[in-house]
Amino acid sequence: MTIAQFQKLIEEIYYEKDSRRGMEATFMWLTEEVGELSRALRRGNPQQLREEFADVAAWLATLASIAGVDLQQAVVEKYCDGCPKCGCTPCRCTEG
């Protein structure tokens, strides 16, 4: 499944409900899911990690849809040539 296909699937499942909720409330749900991912990372349970990564990806995709952003296009435009700052793969930027 491509990023575009995933975003379309999430739109089919949740867009109507999520768009009614609005951008700000949907963003708050995304941040809650990131918090759950943080807890899962500390616990290290592989199944819980998979579930929380999937939830974060789904909320990010639905937020992109509400904002009118093609997530796949955005990712390709920014990262297809390597690091956006130095242009290298792997990144050769020095930590600031």
Backbone as ProteinMPNN parsed JSONL, in Angstrom:
{"seq_chain_A": "MTIAQFQKLIEEIYYEKDSRRGMEATFMWLTEEVGELSRALRRGNPQQLREEFADVAAWLATLASIAGVDLQQAVVEKYCDGCPKCGCTPCRCTEG", "coords_chain_A": {"N_chain_A": [[0.848, -1.179, 0.0], [0.617, 2.173, -0.881], [1.527, 5.466, 0.376], [-0.367, 7.279, -0.538], [-2.522, 5.571, -1.121], [-3.045, 4.636, 1.444], [-3.808, 7.048, 2.705], [-6.144, 7.574, 1.267], [-7.703, 5.341, 2.003], [-8.004, 5.834, 4.774], [-9.435, 8.215, 4.572], [-11.806, 7.207, 3.43], [-12.755, 5.678, 5.548], [-12.864, 7.448, 7.797], [-13.109, 10.221, 7.111], [-15.518, 11.781, 6.905], [-16.515, 11.963, 9.559], [-14.217, 12.967, 10.874], [-13.729, 15.392, 9.533], [-15.956, 16.851, 10.261], [-15.384, 17.17, 12.946], [-13.254, 18.878, 12.845], [-10.213, 20.788, 12.228], [-8.594, 21.659, 14.471], [-9.499, 20.074, 16.698], [-9.067, 17.533, 15.673], [-6.307, 17.599, 15.38], [-5.629, 17.669, 18.087], [-6.405, 15.074, 18.821], [-4.492, 13.665, 17.337], [-2.141, 14.452, 18.704], [-2.633, 13.281, 21.167], [-2.494, 10.593, 20.461], [0.209, 10.478, 19.78], [1.305, 10.768, 22.293], [0.444, 8.333, 23.412], [1.966, 6.644, 21.827], [4.493, 7.355, 22.748], [4.404, 6.316, 25.367], [4.178, 3.603, 24.723], [6.638, 3.185, 23.477], [8.363, 3.429, 25.652], [7.585, 1.188, 27.112], [8.067, -0.913, 25.375], [6.659, -3.049, 24.196], [6.167, -5.067, 21.466], [3.737, -5.534, 19.929], [2.004, -3.557, 20.903], [3.49, -1.325, 20.15], [3.349, -1.492, 17.311], [0.59, -1.071, 16.958], [0.254, 1.54, 18.01], [1.996, 3.063, 16.373], [0.605, 2.706, 13.973], [-1.81, 3.988, 14.606], [-0.944, 6.664, 14.964], [-0.055, 7.199, 12.37], [-2.5, 6.994, 10.993], [-4.026, 9.111, 12.133], [-2.413, 11.26, 11.38], [-2.658, 11.081, 8.602], [-5.428, 11.572, 8.269], [-5.588, 14.156, 9.26], [-4.009, 15.481, 7.381], [-5.65, 15.146, 5.15], [-7.928, 16.657, 5.89], [-6.73, 19.139, 5.882], [-6.274, 19.412, 3.226], [-3.996, 18.375, 2.053], [-1.955, 16.391, 0.062], [-0.507, 13.727, 1.253], [1.427, 11.869, 0.364], [2.554, 13.221, -1.85], [3.611, 15.447, -0.531], [5.572, 14.26, 1.101], [7.258, 13.094, -0.825], [8.081, 15.377, -2.295], [9.558, 16.722, -0.34], [11.511, 14.896, 0.656], [12.588, 13.19, -1.327], [15.05, 13.657, -2.544], [16.918, 13.228, -0.618], [18.295, 14.438, 2.478], [16.597, 17.374, 3.371], [18.069, 19.664, 4.034], [20.929, 19.296, 3.594], [20.974, 17.721, 1.364], [21.978, 15.175, 1.196], [22.207, 11.556, 1.375], [23.165, 9.119, 3.443], [22.108, 11.703, 5.774], [24.295, 14.441, 6.218], [24.44, 16.6, 7.805], [25.602, 18.623, 10.483], [24.984, 18.269, 13.927], [23.273, 20.823, 15.651]], "CA_chain_A": [[0.0, 0.0, 0.0], [1.355, 3.439, -0.919], [1.038, 6.492, 1.294], [-1.6, 7.815, -1.13], [-3.584, 4.58, -0.928], [-3.369, 4.653, 2.868], [-4.562, 8.265, 2.988], [-7.479, 7.38, 0.683], [-8.411, 4.388, 2.865], [-8.379, 6.538, 6.006], [-10.521, 9.129, 4.189], [-13.032, 6.422, 3.259], [-13.216, 5.209, 6.854], [-13.045, 8.458, 8.846], [-13.109, 11.634, 6.706], [-16.769, 12.484, 7.21], [-16.538, 12.249, 10.995], [-13.077, 13.795, 11.255], [-13.877, 16.749, 8.994], [-16.948, 17.535, 11.114], [-14.705, 17.49, 14.198], [-12.453, 20.055, 12.547], [-8.755, 20.719, 12.231], [-7.997, 21.777, 15.809], [-9.828, 18.91, 17.521], [-8.397, 16.382, 15.08], [-4.903, 17.731, 15.765], [-5.518, 17.262, 19.496], [-6.431, 13.607, 18.822], [-3.178, 13.228, 16.871], [-1.153, 14.617, 19.768], [-2.93, 12.253, 22.17], [-1.943, 9.338, 19.944], [1.667, 10.552, 19.896], [1.56, 10.478, 23.709], [0.299, 6.892, 23.586], [3.145, 6.052, 21.205], [5.595, 7.584, 23.675], [4.287, 5.321, 26.443], [4.465, 2.29, 24.14], [8.087, 3.118, 23.262], [8.984, 3.176, 26.958], [7.259, -0.173, 27.545], [8.753, -1.821, 24.468], [5.842, -4.175, 23.752], [6.124, -4.972, 19.997], [2.366, -5.426, 19.417], [1.509, -2.222, 21.258], [4.212, -0.379, 19.296], [2.746, -1.534, 15.966], [-0.733, -0.444, 17.025], [0.37, 2.989, 18.226], [2.529, 3.654, 15.14], [-0.495, 2.723, 12.998], [-2.758, 5.036, 15.01], [-0.347, 7.969, 14.66], [-0.089, 7.345, 10.91], [-3.887, 7.227, 10.579], [-4.426, 10.464, 12.521], [-1.666, 12.181, 10.535], [-3.27, 11.038, 7.269], [-6.735, 12.232, 8.277], [-5.339, 15.589, 9.426], [-3.556, 15.961, 6.067], [-6.834, 15.215, 4.282], [-8.731, 17.809, 6.294], [-5.982, 20.328, 5.473], [-6.159, 19.432, 1.777], [-2.62, 18.039, 1.692], [-1.65, 15.052, -0.427], [0.602, 13.356, 2.114], [2.476, 11.252, -0.431], [3.215, 14.279, -2.618], [4.388, 16.264, 0.404], [6.747, 13.49, 1.51], [8.154, 12.968, -1.981], [8.666, 16.685, -2.595], [10.52, 17.157, 0.672], [12.558, 13.953, 1.013], [13.033, 12.284, -2.389], [16.444, 13.922, -2.903], [17.749, 13.117, 0.583], [18.07, 15.421, 3.545], [16.197, 18.669, 2.811], [19.057, 20.716, 4.306], [22.23, 19.087, 2.956], [20.78, 16.983, 0.12], [22.703, 13.904, 1.226], [21.654, 10.335, 1.942], [22.534, 9.631, 4.66], [22.297, 13.105, 6.122], [25.642, 14.813, 6.687], [24.333, 17.818, 8.604], [26.136, 18.527, 11.841], [23.989, 18.615, 14.961], [23.459, 22.207, 16.055]], "C_chain_A": [[0.895, 1.244, 0.0], [0.808, 4.389, 0.137], [-0.282, 7.062, 0.772], [-2.765, 6.851, -0.938], [-4.016, 4.533, 0.535], [-4.204, 5.883, 3.221], [-5.987, 8.142, 2.455], [-8.316, 6.425, 1.538], [-8.884, 5.062, 4.146], [-9.485, 7.555, 5.723], [-11.838, 8.376, 4.081], [-13.61, 5.996, 4.6], [-13.656, 6.373, 7.741], [-13.29, 9.89, 8.389], [-14.38, 12.38, 7.115], [-16.816, 12.897, 8.675], [-15.415, 13.213, 11.39], [-13.203, 15.22, 10.733], [-14.931, 17.536, 9.778], [-16.319, 17.977, 12.435], [-13.85, 18.745, 14.024], [-10.966, 19.849, 12.755], [-8.183, 20.706, 13.651], [-8.266, 20.551, 16.663], [-9.157, 17.651, 16.979], [-6.906, 16.421, 15.404], [-4.705, 17.319, 17.217], [-5.564, 15.742, 19.624], [-5.087, 13.052, 18.369], [-2.147, 13.333, 17.996], [-1.382, 13.619, 20.903], [-2.345, 10.908, 21.733], [-0.417, 9.331, 20.002], [2.072, 10.28, 21.348], [1.449, 8.991, 23.995], [1.471, 6.145, 22.959], [4.358, 6.203, 22.118], [5.575, 6.561, 24.81], [4.627, 3.924, 25.932], [5.966, 2.12, 23.889], [8.815, 2.831, 24.57], [8.756, 1.739, 27.41], [7.908, -1.229, 26.659], [7.975, -3.045, 24.032], [5.656, -4.087, 22.239], [4.712, -4.815, 19.415], [1.793, -4.046, 19.697], [2.199, -1.154, 20.408], [3.613, -0.338, 17.896], [1.405, -0.813, 15.952], [-0.634, 1.069, 17.164], [0.995, 3.695, 17.023], [1.427, 3.75, 14.085], [-1.501, 3.821, 13.326], [-2.214, 6.425, 14.683], [-0.388, 8.219, 13.155], [-1.504, 7.663, 10.426], [-4.339, 8.642, 10.925], [-3.684, 11.506, 11.705], [-2.286, 12.245, 9.141], [-4.61, 11.773, 7.252], [-6.572, 13.738, 8.461], [-4.863, 16.19, 8.107], [-4.75, 16.108, 5.123], [-7.696, 16.419, 4.609], [-8.06, 19.103, 5.835], [-5.823, 20.433, 3.956], [-4.757, 19.131, 1.271], [-2.545, 16.591, 1.231], [-0.382, 14.624, 0.292], [1.753, 12.726, 1.321], [3.255, 12.299, -1.221], [4.099, 15.125, -1.704], [5.675, 15.55, 0.812], [7.757, 13.392, 0.37], [8.844, 14.289, -2.275], [9.754, 17.068, -1.599], [11.712, 16.215, 0.812], [13.108, 13.096, -0.117], [14.49, 12.484, -2.786], [17.383, 13.84, -1.703], [17.365, 14.152, 1.62], [17.697, 16.765, 2.928], [17.22, 19.785, 3.03], [20.345, 20.515, 3.518], [22.135, 18.326, 1.635], [21.435, 15.619, 0.088], [21.862, 12.773, 1.805], [22.819, 9.393, 2.188], [22.884, 11.092, 4.915], [23.704, 13.334, 6.665], [25.623, 16.137, 7.45], [24.976, 17.583, 9.972], [25.054, 18.941, 12.813], [24.312, 20.003, 15.478], [23.581, 22.349, 17.503]], "O_chain_A": [[1.825, 1.342, 0.8], [-0.247, 4.142, 0.72], [-1.207, 7.3, 1.548], [-3.876, 7.276, -0.624], [-5.203, 4.408, 0.834], [-5.191, 5.777, 3.948], [-6.935, 8.561, 3.12], [-9.5, 6.672, 1.771], [-10.03, 4.884, 4.559], [-10.379, 7.738, 6.549], [-12.867, 8.838, 4.575], [-14.829, 5.959, 4.767], [-14.71, 6.299, 8.374], [-13.655, 10.723, 9.22], [-14.304, 13.5, 7.621], [-17.12, 14.047, 8.993], [-15.638, 14.158, 12.147], [-12.822, 16.164, 11.425], [-14.808, 18.751, 9.938], [-16.671, 19.024, 12.978], [-13.737, 19.566, 14.934], [-10.525, 18.878, 13.369], [-7.378, 19.838, 13.99], [-7.345, 20.035, 17.297], [-8.725, 16.797, 17.753], [-6.306, 15.38, 15.675], [-3.704, 16.68, 17.542], [-4.844, 15.172, 20.443], [-4.591, 12.082, 18.943], [-1.368, 12.405, 18.213], [-0.426, 13.164, 21.53], [-1.774, 10.178, 22.543], [0.186, 8.286, 20.247], [3.085, 9.625, 21.592], [2.262, 8.439, 24.736], [1.92, 5.131, 23.493], [5.161, 5.278, 22.245], [6.614, 6.006, 25.169], [5.287, 3.15, 26.625], [6.503, 1.028, 24.071], [9.781, 2.068, 24.587], [9.636, 1.136, 28.024], [8.259, -2.311, 27.13], [8.573, -4.002, 23.539], [5.047, -3.131, 21.759], [4.521, -4.027, 18.488], [1.17, -3.438, 18.827], [1.562, -0.186, 19.994], [3.393, 0.744, 17.352], [1.119, -0.037, 15.041], [-1.368, 1.8, 16.5], [0.581, 4.801, 16.677], [1.323, 4.756, 13.384], [-1.99, 4.507, 12.428], [-2.95, 7.272, 14.177], [-0.716, 9.321, 12.715], [-1.686, 8.506, 9.547], [-4.969, 9.306, 10.103], [-4.26, 12.539, 11.365], [-2.425, 13.324, 8.565], [-4.892, 12.518, 6.314], [-7.331, 14.516, 7.884], [-5.273, 17.295, 7.751], [-4.842, 17.088, 4.383], [-8.147, 17.126, 3.708], [-8.739, 20.052, 5.444], [-5.298, 21.427, 3.454], [-4.371, 19.577, 0.19], [-3.011, 15.681, 1.917], [0.704, 15.109, -0.026], [2.92, 13.019, 1.581], [4.485, 12.262, -1.254], [5.219, 15.476, -2.076], [6.741, 16.163, 0.862], [8.957, 13.582, 0.571], [10.057, 14.324, -2.481], [10.759, 17.671, -1.976], [12.824, 16.679, 1.063], [14.037, 12.324, 0.122], [15.109, 11.561, -3.316], [18.512, 14.326, -1.762], [16.247, 14.668, 1.628], [18.407, 17.252, 2.048], [17.231, 20.759, 2.277], [20.814, 21.436, 2.849], [23.098, 18.287, 0.871], [21.446, 14.968, -0.957], [20.948, 12.988, 2.6], [23.415, 8.905, 1.227], [23.829, 11.634, 4.343], [24.23, 12.546, 7.45], [26.674, 16.723, 7.709], [24.899, 16.491, 10.534], [24.291, 19.868, 12.543], [25.474, 20.331, 15.718], [23.744, 23.463, 18.002]]}, "name": "protein", "num_of_chains": 1, "seq": "MTIAQFQKLIEEIYYEKDSRRGMEATFMWLTEEVGELSRALRRGNPQQLREEFADVAAWLATLASIAGVDLQQAVVEKYCDGCPKCGCTPCRCTEG"}
